[in-house]
Amino acid sequence: MLLYGTGGLAYGNVDLNSNFLLPNLSLSSRLGTSSIKTGWVLGGGIEYMLRPNMMLNIGYQHIDLGTIRLAAAPSNISCCGDFVTQNASTHARFQVVALGLNWKLTPTDAAPKRPSKPWEYGYFGGHGGGAWGNNASAEYSLFLFLSCFTAPTQILMADGTTRAIAEVKIGDLVLGEHGEVNRVVDIETPVLGPRKLYAFNDGPAFVTAEHPFMTRAGWKSINPEATKAENGNLSVGALKVGDDMVWLETVTTRVKPQTVAFGRMVQASYVQASSIEVLVETKFSALNSTTPHDGHPSMIVYNLRLDGNHTYFANNYLVHNK
């Protein structure tokens, strides 16, 4: 019986592939990387003589080829125009166990001092076994820059009424800065994930840290770096206690008379029609506190995409649609 150990340099080709699907965004992406890695191997085994010319071998090896990583540059989400990045890594190491049976070629002479033929004292046989390792495990970091509101957040509509953001539809009209009417062209509905929800002045927690609010000093958000990563063209400062935020003070509606012509060109008639004109007044309201709250990671949150000046009122605060 022979006990032995092995050790040395190992190398091999290592592949890391990643496939993920983001719910509610209909984004699927397949990423991969491949490289030749070097590392080390340690092992041992036992060889046992079953017969004078038959050897049984059982061996074990631990192979470590180090860490392989992949990083995905920001990719555009076609449905929403936002960005998502991914980083993944795995430690390429695995174990091998093999079972072998070898046949020892004996010399033809009874007691030779050295081989009289090239094949004398040689071996032939085969080895078979299996390997296992963490060739499919990886650590992921997923960053979604989607600033959003909770479903009950009240939105000021173009007719002066308010509606929960979860009930707003594409094509609806909302009121924005200076009373401008903006049309909803898209609605984002990602999940909250690990992010916090924030409450202002002891009110309900309704917004994520990336969303920009209009203040006396311009657009600001709780996390301006995340806001800039989502929209680099929007200048955003850090929202903090003491800032004066634009607040919706009053909403008034009045009938606006209009003259409408109808009929043939020769005998045109005129009648008085009416439409609703909505007037908004704003003021500056001090931000006295911001309180973070935990939300369920699977909670759906919302943001409106608009034309016009890209602004709307959410829970009476003037916000940007990014």
N, C-alpha and C positions, 0 to 999 in steps of 0.2 A: 504494500500500500504506500502510495506517494502523496504527501500533502504539499501543496505549493501555493504561492501567492503571485499576483501579477500587479503591475502598475506602470503608468507611463502617460504619453501624450495621446490625446484623442482629437479627432476632427470629423466634421460631417456637415451636411447641408441641413439647415433648420428653416422651416416654414412657419409663419404665423399668419393666420387668416381670421378675419373678423366679419361678421354679418349681423347687422342690427336693424330693428324696425322701431320707429318712433310712433306711438299711438297718437291718433288725432291729427297727425301731420302728413300721413301717407308717405313718409320718407323711408326708403330702404337703401342701404349702401353696403357694398362688399369691398373690404380693404384687405390687402395682403402684402407681405414682405418675405424675402428669402435671402439667406446669406450663408456663406461658408464660415463655420465657427470652430475654434479650437478650444480644447479644454483638457481634462485629465480623466484617467480611468484607474480604478482600483478594484481588485477582486481576488479570488482564490478558488481553490477546488481540491478535489481528491481524485486520484487515479488508482484503481484497484485491479489487481491481476486475477482474473477469473480462471484463466488457464495459463500455462507458460507462454502462450503466444496470443492471448486474447485479453485486452485491457478495457475496462469500463471507466468512463470519465464523467464526472459531474462538476460543472464550473459555474461560477457566479461573477458578474462584473457590474460595477456602478459607474456610469458614464455621466460626466457633467460638462456641458458645452456652453455654460454661461447664460446670460440673459439676452433676449432679442426683443426689440421694441418696434412699434410702428406709431406714427403720428400723422393724423389726417389734417391737412390745412383746412381753414374754414371753407365750407361748401355751402352753396346757395340752396335753400329750400324753395322749390319751384312754386309751391302753393302760397307761400307767405312772404318770400323775399328776405327771410332771416338767415342766420348762420348757425352752424353747429360744428363743433370740433370733437375729435375723438383721439384719445391716447390709450394704447394698450401695451402690455408687456407680459412676458412669461419666462420662467427659468427653465431652460431646456436641459433636463436631466432625466435619466431613465435607468432601469435595471434590466439585466439580461441573465437568464438561466438557461444553460444548455446541457444536454445529455448526449454523450458520445460513446461509440463502440469502435475500438481500433484492433486491427489484426497485425501482429508483429511477424515480419518475415524472418525466419530462422535460416542460418547458413546451411549449405549442403554438406560441408565437412563436419566431421564429428566434433572436433575441438579446434577451430581455426583461431589463429592469433590476430588476424585482421580479415575484413571481408574479401572474399575471393571474387565476388560479383557485385556490381553497383547497387543492386537492390537488397543485398543482405543487410539485416538489422534495421531495415526501413519499416514504416508503418503505412497502413491504409485503412480507411474507415469513414465514418460520417458523424456529424453532430446535428442535432435538432433541438429546438427549444422555443422560448418565447421572451418577449420584452414588454415592459409596461412603464409608463411615466406620465408626466403632466403635459402631454403634447396638445391639450385642448384648453388648458386653464389660462386665464388672463385677467388682469385688473383693468377696469375701465374708468375713465373720467369723462363725463359728458356735460357740456356746457351749452345751455339754451338761453340765448339772449332774447327772451320774449316777455316784454313788460305788459302786464295784464291786470284786470280787475276781477273781483268775485262776481258771481252771477247776479246778486241782488243790486249791484251798483246802479244808481239811477242816472239815466242819460236824458239831457234836455233835447226834445225833438223840435222840429221846425215849426210845429203848430203851437208851441208853448207848453205842451204836456211833457211829462216825464215817463220813462219806460225803463224797466230793468234791462241791463245790457244783454242778458241772455235771451231776451225777447226781440231784440233789434234784428232786422233782416237786411240782406243786401238790397240796395235800392232805396232804403229809407233815407229821409232827410233829417239832419240834425243841425243844431245851432252851434256856431263856434265863436271865435274871437271877433269882436265888433259886430256881433249879430249876423255874421255871414252864414248863409245856408250851405252846408256841405253834404254831399251824397256819400252813402256807405258803399264802397266798391268791393270790400272784402272783410271778412271777420276771422280773426285768429282764435283758435280754441285749443291751446296746448294744455297739458297737465301742469299742476303746480310743482311737482317733484320735491326736491329738498329745500326749496326756497321758503323764505319767511313772507308772511303777510303783515302789512303795517297799518296801524290806526293813527289818526291825527287827532290831537286834542281830546283824548278819551272817547273818541267815536268808534264805530265798528272797524275791524280790520278788513280792508277792502282792496289793497293795491300791493304789487310787488315793488322791490327796491329800485328797479330800472326805469320806472315810468316817469317822464318829465312833466313837471308842473310849472305854470307861469307864476313868477314872483315879481316883486318890484324891481329886482335886479336881473330879470330875464329867466330863461328856462333853467330849472334845477331838478335834480333827482337825488334820492337817498344814496344810490350807487352810481355816480356819474361815469365811472370807468366802464361798467357794463352797458350803460346807455350809449356811450361813444362807440363801443364795439359793435353795437347794433346799428347805429346811425352816426357815422363819422362826420356828416355834414351839419349836424345840429350841435351848436355850442351849448354845453350843459355844465352848470356848476353844481356844487354839493349843497343839497337841501339840509338845513339844520334849524334847530330851535331858535326862534327870534326872527326868522325870515317872514316877510309879508307876502302872502299868497293871494292871487286873484280869486275872489269869491263872488259867486252869483248872488246879488242882493235882491233884485226884484225882476219879475217877468210880467209884462203887461201885453194884452192883445187888444186890438181895435179893428173895426171894419174899415177897410180901405176901398172907397168907391172907384169903379172903373167904368169906362164907356166901351161897349162892345158892339161892332157892326155886324149885321148879317143880312142875307137876302141877295138879290141880283144887283148888278152894278147900276142899272137904270133906276130901280126903286129900292134903294138901300134904306133900312130902318135902323134905329139906334135904341138900345135899352140900357138901363143902369144895372151893372152886375157888381158883386161885392166879393172881396177876398179878405183873409185875415192877415194883418200885419202884426208881427211879434217884436216887441221892444225889450231889450235886456239892459239892466244896469248892474254894474259890478263895483266892488270896493276891495280894498286890501284888508285881509284878515290875518292876524298874527298866528304863526305856528308856535304853540306853547309846548307841545310834546309829540314825540313819535314813539309808538310802542310796537315792538315786533311780536308776532304771534305765530305759533305753529299751525299749519293746516295739513289736511290729509294729502299725501303725495299724489294720489290719483284724482284729486279735485280738478275739475275743468275750470279754467279761467279764460277771460275774454279780452280782446282788444279790437277796436274798429279801425279799418283802413278807409281813408276818406280822400275825396278830391278837394278842390278849393284850397283853403289855407290850412287844411290838415289838423284842425283843432276842434275840440268839443268839450262839453261840460259833463264831468263825472262826479256825482255826489256834490254838486255845486262848485267844484274846483275846475278851473280852466286847464286842460291837459292837451298834450300833443299826441298825434297818432304815430309818431316816429317816422 
